[in-house]
Amino acid sequence: MRSNLLLVAAAAMALSSGLAQAAPSAAIDAAVADKGRPEADTKRDADRKPAEMLAFAGVKPGSKVADFIPGGGYFTRIFAKAVGPKGKVYAVTNPPPATATTLPAIFGIAADPQYGNITVVQTGIANFAVPEQVDVFWTAQNYHDLFARARNVDVSKVDKLIFDAVKPGGVFIVLDHAAAPGTPIDPDDKLHRIDPAHVKAQLISSGFKFEGESTVLRNPNDDHTKGVFDPAIRGKTDQFIYKFRKPR
């Protein structure tokens, strides 16, 4: 009896720590292997582990996904192929500056016929509204930026917008560079890192339930003292991936 209880406890610990993660589906594997992805993206796969990330998020054919601050569209392209023609991807970004001579990369991706299920939501990261609630709301290496003085956004308001954008029972995935435990928020954002405990507390206070984490991007050799663009650690930072669920 005691041994059975220990096995149950061990299984529960594995689930809560993210050790028991679903294997990527055929749809996810095909999306990552898509020959239309740029070489600059595929070269980063070994470090970013996109198949494991999408499996952890629960992305599947037909899913509706919001990619918050998509940057160059690394994950956006993969989402689009993984959710397929019956799914939808909303790339949430700021509108381009009036003085811009070229549009950000995400606009070109959304205009590409092979990514016809991508819609750019350019109402701004501080005041966005997606056209419908989504199954997965995703942000990668960006959540820390919301606290930067230069962003000038109300993080609690943004969290409320995200909460409202997620379907009841849907998830919010935060992938970010870890700061050392106890590190306070830096409004100057010098290291581009954030203490995972701060993210957890922030989003629980916003109404989400913390469900677990994936540890596949953890790096115990990162001492958390260098900025994420430092050549000594760039691409190899200690990163956490948290899953928060919106109650039904």
C-alpha positions, 0 to 999 in steps of 0.5 A, a space after each residue: 500500500 505504501 509503495 502504491 502511494 509513493 508511486 502516485 506521489 511521484 507521478 503527481 510531482 512529475 506532472 507538476 514539474 513538467 517532467 511528464 510532457 506529451 510527445 509532439 503529434 504528427 501535425 506538430 512534427 510536420 509543422 516543424 519539418 515544413 520546407 517553407 520555413 526559413 533557414 534562419 529559423 530552422 537553425 534555431 530549432 535545436 535551442 528553441 525545441 519548438 515541437 516540445 513547446 507546441 506539445 506542452 501548449 496543447 496545440 493541435 489541428 483546429 486550434 485557435 492560437 494567439 501569438 503575442 509579440 510575434 517578432 520575426 514569426 518564428 513560432 507563428 509560422 509553426 502554429 499556422 501549419 500545426 493548426 491547419 486550415 481549420 485553425 486560426 492564428 492571431 499575431 498580436 503586435 503594435 502597428 508599424 510606426 507612421 515613418 516605417 518604410 518597410 512593414 515588420 516581418 509578421 505582415 509579410 508572413 500573414 500575406 503569404 498564401 501558405 499562411 492564409 490562416 494568420 491574421 495580424 491584430 495590430 491594435 497594440 499590445 496594450 489595447 488589443 482585442 482578438 476577434 474571438 477567444 482562443 484555445 492557446 495564448 502564447 508569448 515567447 521571451 517577451 513577458 519580461 518586456 511588459 514591465 520595462 519603463 520604455 514600454 509604458 504599459 499597465 501590466 495588470 491591464 494587459 493580463 486582463 486583456 489576455 485573460 479575456 482573450 482565452 476561452 474558458 478552459 484554455 491556456 496561457 503559455 509564458 516562455 521567458 528568460 529566467 532571472 535569479 530567484 528573488 530578483 526584483 523587476 528592473 524597469 530598465 530591463 537591462 538583462 531582459 530576464 524575469 524571476 519565474 516566481 514573479 510571473 506566477 504570482 502576477 498571473 494567478 492574481 489575474 485569475 489564471 490557475 497555474 497548471 505546470 511547467 516544462 523544463 526542457 529549456 532549463 539550463 543550470 549552467 546559466 548563472 543569471 548574471 548576464 544579459 540574454 544578448 551576451 555572446 557567452 549565453 545568447 541562445 543558451 539562457 535558462 528559460 522557464 515555460 509556464 502553463 496557466 489555465 483559465 477556469 471554466 
